[in-house]
Amino acid sequence: MAETQERFNPADANQLTRQYLDSFLLEMRQIDADLPDTSLQLYGHSFRTPIMMAALSHLNNCWPDGMVEMARGAAAAGAVMWSGMGDDDELSRICDTGAKTIKIIKPYQDEDLLLHKIRHAERCGCIAVGIDIDHAFGHKGGYDNVLGYPMTPKSAQRLADFVRSTSLPFVIKGVLSVQDALKCADIGVKGIVVSHHHGIMPYAVPPLMVLPKIAQAVGKRMPIFVDCGLSSGMDAFKCLAFGATAVSVGRKIMEYLQKDGAKGVEQGVEELTAQLSVAMARTGSHSVGTIDPGVLWRKDW
Ligand SMILES: Cc1cc2nc3c(=O)[nH]c(=O)nc-3n(C[C@H](O)[C@H](O)[C@H](O)COP(=O)(O)O)c2cc1C
């Protein structure tokens, strides 16, 4: 028989994350239940679903002009679009699709470039802007360098300067501890993405595992987003139940993009939202912000 299963590597954060997501089961609460409201209110805008694109980049090998095509799909599905590394022209064209977009900028050492990109996101009409702080360090013990651009870690004080530099809500992506979440809240950050950037560090804790502690510490001070390894509406449900405001899906949505462009992305978001809707209906969860974490059971056998 052909070997189809990936060998388990105990250091692989992606595998650990998948295992942890799968370790939660759902009870059913169907008396007094009804079809749920899956809409999301975020930064003054309404969306049909809490399932968002992830902050991706460089998708031209998935589909011609892949990021812009993904934006078309997100707009059609009524979902939040996120954009990662990319040039100014690409962001302009992403926003021109009508997709409500959150721009995530790399932690460039060149802070004039970083500020320039914040200004450009404002001009494009992005609904929020931010930095993926988890790209400061590379894999060889030094600072990272992405496509020739040197990166540096950012202090809380420097991040506070960026937060103050814009009227847009500022988002920090790559938070994986209560400590960083509280630092973000203290400097006026308006959203965090609980993420290990698809396994950027061995043994990184699964985002879902640290999420309840972060949600408890941060309270209602800002929206909390989650990504990494989410591939179904059930995964999204578990994150929402543990305190996420909304979730981002990257590699799974890329599969739909690769298959059928914007139409595929729209269909993918709708499929995942339908799965979420099933889980919400059967657990008596009426809206995305009111899911009782008590419906989740940790599998202990
Ligand atoms: C092709 C690709 C490009 C990415 N580019 C960026 C980026 O430019 N900025 C960023 O913050 N994250 C980037 N990410 C990370 C995603 O935003 C996300 O954190 C990660 O893929 C985990 O989500 P997933 O498991 O659903 O893919 C990228 C991921 C992929 C797969």
The ligand as an ORCA input file, in Angstrom:
! r2SCAN-3c Opt
* xyz 0 1
  C       2.395     31.994     -0.336
  C       2.309     32.664      0.988
  C       2.700     33.999      1.106
  C       2.609     34.655      2.334
  N       2.988     35.965      2.422
  C       2.836     36.636      3.587
  C       3.146     38.026      3.680
  O       3.615     38.634      2.740
  N       2.923     38.645      4.870
  C       2.404     37.974      5.965
  O       2.208     38.587      7.013
  N       2.136     36.656      5.893
  C       2.320     35.979      4.745
  N       2.002     34.646      4.679
  C       1.517     33.949      5.902
  C       0.002     33.916      5.977
  O      -0.548     35.207      6.133
  C      -0.491     33.054      7.138
  O      -0.046     33.604      8.357
  C      -0.008     31.617      7.071
  O       0.037     31.132      5.753
  C      -0.885     30.705      7.933
  O      -2.154     30.539      7.403
  P      -2.564     29.234      6.556
  O      -2.084     28.052      7.314
  O      -4.057     29.326      6.462
  O      -1.888     29.364      5.233
  C       2.121     33.966      3.467
  C       1.746     32.620      3.338
  C       1.839     31.976      2.135
  C       1.417     30.544      2.047
*
